[in-house]
Amino acid sequence: MEHLRLVFWAALAINAAAVHSQSDLHPQQDAWWESAVFYQLLPRSYRDSNGDGNGDLRGILERFDHLIDLGVTGICLGPVFRSPMRADGFDVSDFRAIDPVYGTMAEFEELLVRAKAAGLRVVLDLVPNHTSEQHEWFQKSMRKNEAYRDYYILREGGGESEEEEETSVLPNNWQSQYHTVAWKKIARGSEYYLHQFDVTEPDLNYRDAKVRQEMLDIIRYWLDRGLDGIRFERVNYLYEDLQFRDEPPIDPNGTSDSYASLDHIYTRDLSENYVLGSDWRSLFDEYTTTTGGTDSRKLMITSAYTDSLEKTVKWFGVANRPVAHIAQNFGLAREVSNVSRAEDFERVIGEWLSAMPPEGVANWALGNHDHRRVASRFGRERAAGLAMLCFTLPGTVFLYYGEEIGMEDNEAISWKETRDPLGCNTNGSVYQRYSRDPARTPFQWDASNESAGFAPSPSPLSKEPWLPVNANYPVHNLAHEKALNRSMYHLYRALIRWHQHSVTLRRGSFHSYVLPNNVFAVVRALPGEKTYVTVLNVNANVVTVDLGGVRRNATKARVAFVTPEGSYTSGQSLEDVANVVLAGYETIILELTSGTMWLGAAQVVLMSTLGLLVCVDWGRAL
């Protein structure tokens, strides 16, 4: 028996050595973005400086102090390129110009200067898959200018019919994501152009070398202007099947007349997309100098809603060719809901961390402009708890504007007020099922006027905001949140500072646990530093948690963070960690202490008949 005891403790020592921290993987070489907090900001919804109904660059400058006070380290700026605004600015008519709705290039450069002075990085969103139909390239292509003939994907129809969308004459059965066929007949002739999104957004043809060079030139143009990075959206749609084959229906016996009914093997996630992304990364890698101790490397982010985790993490690199520095992870936005259980959270988080390659950067987002707001999906208290979880996880955090004050979807947007083509291309009976407008409404600054402080007080220039402000703005606004002793704003502000200054979060090990009674826990630990455990009660009812299950020999704890409506207070001491009581949906973050050193031991199976000891499930507590 003594022999088994010695082997047992030897196994613990081996396991302790096998649990790697982030610093083991990237010793002293962390890039500036590896623990960043990015504020994803839609310029049109942040602040309207002149009363024309649209947020603008001057408005961002007017309310720049909010970003500084909040403590974020970077801004992900939604597209500000020149656009006819038929698809919320994602339909770009000039990639090198600022749209007058947002202001001027001088104001954009002023924003870069202001951000640099404050130590904030600026990343610009760019959708490279398509342009506006008003773009000069498309206009020249339609006028048969040979130099631009192949800039877009043009195909002959299958017959002589003049009916624009008669199925029998379309090039194939491809469907647009925006509830139409993916082909639009050109006014003269029998050709069609491809648009995988709105009909106003013709797809670029990246099989043409001139198009590939144009986009490289555009990327260089913006990086040379001082941007810290670019986030490329919808990058998994850049290439399509060379043979333009029909996509198979998901149900062989069903219909194939909608986007959801087809298996998109010929229009999404093709291998050529990653190769093109690798070419772009090579350009980013040219900007690698470090001057005066400042890390000036440029960041490449990819945003792709793929159909598998494997295809998403490939955006970090393929075949020894690096692609993105950060391939965005939408697991917490897409795969958990208000009915998810503790094991669902463990699965979503664990699958990402396991699938991510060694050179990858873990990253997390609770929402963005394509999803319902987290406070609407889960409720305000659970939204606070999810924020606490998100900031406990290793890596980068993307914070969607308004999350810091618990903004909710504006479900009262009428059919007439709807702007999003994903909703507009349906009808007044079903548009709310598809429109993303409810999550894109103006930021709620205060209760000073009916625009929630989004626009100046009434003046001759004043117009209604581009989207209606949520009617709950009198009680859910930044000024009100700041005035409270405990609020979502104060929680986010404290979490961001913790995320930036905690060595444990930056370099410590990560362990997750599904505890009895549907409770989820995460432990972050680093020898010589503070150990933290985040505990989420996923139930609506009160539970009692024994934290001895996540840290052996834990003797007491101090409350570090609480949800605004929670029953604990920050700084409170807990003497009995075996009986921690959590109210329904309550989340707490505790700083743990113990009588002996915790080794993060493995679960152990003793095979006594063979005299063997097998260690499995590294990093779990005994």
ZAMARGU-4260 file (C-alpha; in steps of 0.2 Angstrom, whole numbers, plus 5000, padded with zeros to 4 digits):
<rodrens>
0) 5000/5000/5000 | 5014/5012/5004 | 5021/5008/4986 | 5005/5014/4979 | 5004/5029/4989
5) 5022/5034/4983 | 5017/5031/4965 | 5001/5041/4968 | 5011/5057/4974 | 5023/5055/4960
10) 5009/5055/4947 | 5003/5072/4955 | 5020/5079/4953 | 5021/5074/4935 | 5004/5081/4932
15) 5009/5097/4939 | 5023/5099/4927 | 5012/5094/4913 | 4999/5108/4916 | 5006/5122/4905
20) 5002/5141/4907 | 5001/5153/4893 | 5018/5159/4897 | 5025/5142/4894 | 5018/5143/4876
25) 5024/5160/4872 | 5038/5165/4884 | 5040/5184/4885 | 5034/5186/4867 | 5015/5190/4870
30) 5009/5202/4856 | 4999/5217/4861 | 4982/5209/4856 | 4984/5192/4866 | 4975/5199/4882
35) 4966/5214/4874 | 4949/5220/4877 | 4941/5226/4860 | 4926/5237/4860 | 4916/5233/4845
40) 4908/5249/4840 | 4895/5253/4826 | 4899/5271/4822 | 4882/5274/4815 | 4875/5270/4832
45) 4887/5277/4845 | 4885/5296/4845 | 4877/5308/4832 | 4887/5325/4833 | 4877/5335/4821
50) 4859/5329/4823 | 4856/5321/4806 | 4851/5305/4814 | 4867/5296/4811 | 4882/5292/4822
55) 4898/5299/4816 | 4917/5300/4819 | 4915/5317/4827 | 4903/5309/4839 | 4915/5296/4843
60) 4928/5309/4847 | 4915/5318/4858 | 4912/5303/4868 | 4930/5296/4868 | 4931/5298/4887
65) 4919/5283/4889 | 4931/5271/4881 | 4945/5277/4892 | 4935/5277/4908 | 4929/5259/4903
70) 4947/5254/4901 | 4946/5244/4885 | 4962/5243/4876 | 4956/5244/4858 | 4941/5248/4846
75) 4934/5237/4832 | 4927/5251/4821 | 4912/5246/4810 | 4914/5250/4792 | 4915/5269/4788
80) 4919/5268/4769 | 4909/5277/4756 | 4893/5268/4754 | 4875/5271/4747 | 4870/5263/4764
85) 4858/5251/4756 | 4865/5237/4767 | 4870/5247/4783 | 4887/5252/4775 | 4893/5235/4771
90) 4889/5239/4753 | 4905/5249/4749 | 4907/5260/4734 | 4924/5266/4738 | 4936/5257/4750
95) 4948/5272/4751 | 4936/5286/4756 | 4926/5290/4771 | 4907/5291/4769 | 4901/5309/4772
100) 4888/5302/4784 | 4902/5298/4795 | 4913/5313/4792 | 4930/5316/4784 | 4946/5308/4782
105) 4954/5322/4793 | 4942/5317/4807 | 4946/5298/4805 | 4965/5303/4806 | 4961/5314/4822
110) 4953/5298/4829 | 4968/5288/4826 | 4979/5302/4834 | 4967/5303/4849 | 4967/5284/4851
115) 4986/5283/4850 | 4988/5296/4864 | 4976/5286/4875 | 4985/5270/4872 | 4970/5262/4862
120) 4972/5252/4847 | 4961/5254/4832 | 4955/5240/4821 | 4944/5243/4806 | 4931/5231/4799
125) 4931/5227/4781 | 4920/5215/4771 | 4931/5209/4756 | 4918/5198/4748 | 4909/5211/4738
130) 4907/5229/4734 | 4891/5240/4731 | 4884/5240/4714 | 4888/5258/4714 | 4907/5255/4715
135) 4917/5261/4700 | 4923/5244/4697 | 4906/5237/4695 | 4900/5251/4684 | 4915/5249/4672
140) 4912/5230/4672 | 4894/5233/4667 | 4899/5245/4653 | 4910/5231/4646 | 4926/5239/4650
145) 4938/5225/4647 | 4950/5230/4661 | 4936/5227/4673 | 4927/5213/4664 | 4932/5199/4676
150) 4932/5209/4693 | 4915/5201/4697 | 4907/5184/4694 | 4897/5184/4678 | 4888/5169/4671
155) 4877/5166/4656 | 4859/5161/4660 | 4853/5144/4654 | 4840/5150/4641 | 4833/5165/4631
160) 4819/5170/4643 | 4818/5188/4648 | 4810/5184/4664 | 4823/5190/4677 | 4822/5176/4690
165) 4814/5162/4681 | 4822/5146/4688 | 4825/5137/4672 | 4837/5151/4665 | 4847/5154/4681
170) 4866/5149/4680 | 4863/5137/4694 | 4852/5134/4710 | 4863/5145/4722 | 4854/5155/4735
175) 4857/5172/4743 | 4858/5173/4762 | 4846/5187/4761 | 4830/5177/4755 | 4833/5178/4736
180) 4841/5168/4723 | 4860/5172/4722 | 4859/5178/4704 | 4854/5195/4697 | 4851/5198/4678
185) 4860/5212/4671 | 4849/5225/4662 | 4855/5221/4645 | 4860/5204/4638 | 4858/5187/4646
190) 4872/5187/4659 | 4869/5187/4678 | 4880/5193/4692 | 4882/5183/4708 | 4878/5191/4725
195) 4879/5179/4740 | 4872/5193/4751 | 4860/5207/4746 | 4857/5211/4728 | 4865/5227/4730
200) 4882/5218/4734 | 4889/5209/4719 | 4903/5197/4724 | 4921/5200/4719 | 4930/5187/4708
205) 4946/5183/4718 | 4951/5171/4704 | 4956/5187/4694 | 4974/5192/4699 | 4969/5211/4697
210) 4956/5209/4710 | 4968/5201/4722 | 4980/5215/4719 | 4967/5228/4722 | 4963/5221/4739
215) 4981/5220/4744 | 4983/5238/4739 | 4968/5243/4749 | 4974/5234/4765 | 4991/5242/4763
220) 4982/5259/4761 | 4974/5258/4778 | 4988/5250/4787 | 5000/5264/4781 | 4987/5277/4787
225) 4991/5271/4805 | 4978/5257/4808 | 4983/5244/4821 | 4973/5231/4812 | 4959/5225/4801
230) 4945/5213/4804 | 4940/5204/4789 | 4922/5199/4789 | 4913/5185/4779 | 4930/5178/4773
235) 4923/5161/4771 | 4913/5166/4755 | 4927/5173/4745 | 4929/5159/4732 | 4915/5148/4724
240) 4916/5132/4714 | 4925/5134/4697 | 4912/5123/4689 | 4897/5132/4697 | 4888/5116/4701
245) 4871/5115/4709 | 4872/5114/4728 | 4864/5098/4735 | 4848/5100/4746 | 4850/5095/4764
250) 4835/5084/4763 | 4835/5074/4746 | 4816/5073/4747 | 4814/5092/4752 | 4815/5108/4742
255) 4830/5118/4737 | 4823/5135/4735 | 4830/5143/4750 | 4847/5146/4758 | 4843/5135/4773
260) 4838/5121/4762 | 4855/5119/4753 | 4872/5111/4759 | 4884/5125/4754 | 4898/5114/4748
265) 4902/5125/4733 | 4900/5143/4740 | 4907/5142/4758 | 4923/5137/4766 | 4932/5132/4751
270) 4951/5129/4753 | 4956/5144/4742 | 4949/5156/4755 | 4963/5151/4767 | 4976/5153/4754
275) 4970/5170/4750 | 4970/5174/4769 | 4988/5168/4770 | 4993/5180/4756 | 4985/5194/4766
280) 4994/5189/4782 | 5011/5190/4773 | 5007/5209/4770 | 5003/5211/4789 | 5019/5203/4793
285) 5029/5216/4784 | 5023/5228/4798 | 5033/5219/4812 | 5045/5232/4819 | 5046/5237/4838
290) 5051/5254/4841 | 5055/5262/4857 | 5048/5247/4866 | 5031/5249/4858 | 5024/5234/4849
295) 5019/5241/4832 | 5014/5224/4824 | 4998/5225/4814 | 4984/5213/4819 | 4974/5203/4806
300) 4957/5196/4813 | 4945/5185/4803 | 4927/5183/4806 | 4919/5168/4798 | 4903/5159/4802
305) 4908/5142/4796 | 4898/5126/4798 | 4911/5118/4809 | 4924/5122/4823 | 4937/5113/4812
310) 4935/5126/4798 | 4935/5141/4810 | 4951/5136/4818 | 4959/5134/4801 | 4959/5153/4799
315) 4974/5153/4811 | 4984/5144/4797 | 4984/5129/4785 | 4998/5119/4779 | 5011/5128/4789
320) 5005/5145/4782 | 4999/5157/4795 | 4983/5166/4792 | 4974/5176/4805 | 4982/5181/4822
325) 4964/5180/4829 | 4951/5169/4821 | 4935/5175/4830 | 4926/5162/4841 | 4907/5164/4842
330) 4904/5149/4852 | 4897/5159/4867 | 4886/5169/4855 | 4879/5155/4844 | 4880/5139/4854
335) 4873/5143/4872 | 4856/5149/4876 | 4845/5152/4891 | 4841/5134/4892 | 4859/5128/4891
340) 4866/5118/4906 | 4883/5118/4915 | 4890/5104/4903 | 4885/5114/4888 | 4896/5129/4894
345) 4910/5116/4898 | 4909/5108/4881 | 4908/5125/4871 | 4923/5132/4880 | 4933/5116/4880
350) 4930/5112/4862 | 4938/5129/4857 | 4953/5127/4868 | 4956/5110/4862 | 4954/5114/4844
355) 4964/5130/4844 | 4982/5127/4837 | 4997/5132/4848 | 5000/5148/4839 | 4981/5153/4840
360) 4974/5166/4852 | 4959/5161/4863 | 4946/5174/4861 | 4928/5176/4867 | 4912/5186/4862
365) 4895/5186/4870 | 4887/5195/4855 | 4890/5207/4840 | 4880/5216/4827 | 4874/5199/4820
370) 4866/5192/4836 | 4853/5196/4848 | 4860/5206/4863 | 4865/5195/4878 | 4854/5204/4890
375) 4839/5200/4879 | 4844/5182/4876 | 4848/5178/4895 | 4841/5192/4905 | 4851/5205/4914
380) 4857/5196/4929 | 4863/5181/4919 | 4871/5193/4906 | 4882/5200/4921 | 4887/5182/4925
385) 4892/5178/4908 | 4902/5193/4907 | 4911/5187/4923 | 4914/5170/4915 | 4920/5178/4898
390) 4933/5189/4907 | 4939/5174/4917 | 4944/5164/4901 | 4961/5165/4894 | 4964/5177/4879
395) 4956/5191/4871 | 4938/5198/4874 | 4927/5207/4861 | 4914/5218/4870 | 4899/5223/4859
400) 4894/5242/4862 | 4880/5243/4875 | 4884/5227/4884 | 4893/5237/4897 | 4876/5245/4902
405) 4865/5229/4899 | 4857/5236/4883 | 4843/5226/4877 | 4835/5223/4859 | 4823/5235/4853
410) 4809/5223/4848 | 4797/5238/4845 | 4805/5242/4828 | 4791/5242/4815 | 4791/5235/4798
415) 4792/5253/4791 | 4807/5257/4802 | 4817/5241/4797 | 4834/5244/4789 | 4842/5228/4789
420) 4840/5219/4771 | 4840/5202/4780 | 4823/5208/4787 | 4818/5220/4773 | 4819/5206/4760
425) 4805/5196/4769 | 4788/5204/4774 | 4779/5213/4788 | 4773/5197/4796 | 4790/5188/4798
430) 4803/5202/4797 | 4806/5202/4816 | 4812/5184/4815 | 4827/5189/4803 | 4831/5208/4806
435) 4847/5212/4816 | 4841/5230/4819 | 4835/5227/4837 | 4853/5224/4842 | 4860/5239/4832
440) 4850/5253/4840 | 4859/5269/4846 | 4869/5269/4862 | 4859/5275/4877 | 4869/5288/4885
445) 4857/5297/4897 | 4839/5302/4899 | 4842/5320/4893 | 4831/5319/4877 | 4821/5306/4867
450) 4837/5300/4858 | 4844/5295/4875 | 4858/5307/4872 | 4863/5299/4856 | 4860/5316/4847
455) 4861/5334/4853 | 4846/5342/4861 | 4834/5348/4848 | 4841/5360/4835 | 4836/5365/4817
460) 4847/5350/4811 | 4839/5337/4822 | 4831/5322/4814 | 4825/5305/4821 | 4839/5293/4824
465) 4843/5281/4810 | 4835/5267/4821 | 4823/5270/4835 | 4830/5271/4853 | 4824/5257/4865
470) 4810/5264/4875 | 4819/5258/4891 | 4832/5271/4890 | 4826/5282/4905 | 4831/5268/4917
475) 4844/5259/4906 | 4857/5272/4901 | 4875/5275/4905 | 4872/5290/4917 | 4860/5280/4927
480) 4872/5265/4928 | 4886/5276/4934 | 4875/5284/4948 | 4872/5267/4955 | 4883/5259/4968
485) 4882/5242/4960 | 4878/5241/4941 | 4883/5232/4925 | 4894/5247/4921 | 4904/5246/4937
490) 4905/5227/4935 | 4912/5228/4917 | 4924/5242/4922 | 4931/5232/4936 | 4932/5216/4926
495) 4942/5225/4912 | 4955/5231/4924 | 4956/5214/4932 | 4958/5206/4915 | 4972/5219/4911
500) 4982/5218/4927 | 4980/5200/4933 | 4996/5190/4930 | 4985/5174/4934 | 4973/5178/4920
505) 4987/5182/4908 | 4998/5167/4911 | 4989/5155/4922 | 4982/5138/4919 | 4964/5135/4915
510) 4952/5121/4922 | 4934/5120/4921 | 4921/5109/4931 | 4903/5104/4930 | 4898/5103/4948
515) 4883/5095/4956 | 4866/5104/4954 | 4870/5111/4937 | 4884/5123/4942 | 4898/5128/4931
520) 4915/5133/4938 | 4932/5139/4931 | 4948/5140/4940 | 4963/5151/4935 | 4979/5147/4944
525) 4998/5152/4944 | 5011/5147/4956 | 5015/5163/4967 | 5000/5172/4961 | 4982/5173/4966
530) 4970/5159/4962 | 4952/5163/4956 | 4937/5153/4954 | 4922/5159/4944 | 4906/5150/4949
535) 4890/5151/4939 | 4873/5145/4946 | 4865/5139/4929 | 4848/5136/4939 | 4834/5148/4943
540) 4834/5140/4961 | 4846/5142/4976 | 4860/5130/4977 | 4874/5126/4989 | 4891/5123/4981
545) 4906/5114/4989 | 4922/5122/4982 | 4933/5108/4988 | 4928/5099/4972 | 4938/5112/4962
550) 4952/5115/4973 | 4959/5103/4985 | 4962/5109/5003 | 4954/5126/5000 | 4951/5133/5017
555) 4943/5151/5014 | 4939/5163/5000 | 4937/5182/4997 | 4923/5188/4986 | 4932/5197/4971
560) 4917/5201/4959 | 4898/5199/4961 | 4883/5201/4949 | 4874/5218/4952 | 4859/5210/4960
565) 4869/5196/4969 | 4868/5192/4988 | 4887/5194/4991 | 4898/5210/4992 | 4915/5213/4985
570) 4928/5210/4998 | 4917/5199/5008 | 4926/5184/5017 | 4920/5166/5016 | 4926/5155/5030
575) 4916/5139/5024 | 4920/5135/5006 | 4911/5119/5007 | 4895/5127/5009 | 4894/5142/4997
580) 4876/5147/4994 | 4871/5155/4977 | 4854/5162/4973 | 4846/5158/4957 | 4857/5162/4942
585) 4870/5170/4953 | 4888/5171/4948 | 4903/5175/4960 | 4921/5176/4957 | 4932/5171/4972
590) 4950/5173/4977 | 4954/5156/4985 | 4967/5152/4998 | 4972/5135/5005 | 4982/5127/5018
595) 4993/5117/5006 | 5000/5120/4988 | 4987/5115/4975 | 4995/5104/4961 | 4980/5103/4948
600) 4981/5084/4950 | 4975/5071/4937 | 4961/5059/4940 | 4969/5043/4944 | 4965/5025/4940
605) 4974/5012/4949 | 4976/4995/4940 | 4982/4985/4955 | 4982/4968/4947 | 4995/4975/4934
610) 5004/4986/4947 | 5001/5001/4935 | 4995/5018/4938 | 4987/5027/4923 | 4984/5046/4924
615) 4970/5054/4913 | 4961/5070/4911 | 4976/5082/4915 | 4972/5097/4925 | 4957/5091/4935
620) 4957/5092/4954 | 4956/5075/4964
</rodrens>
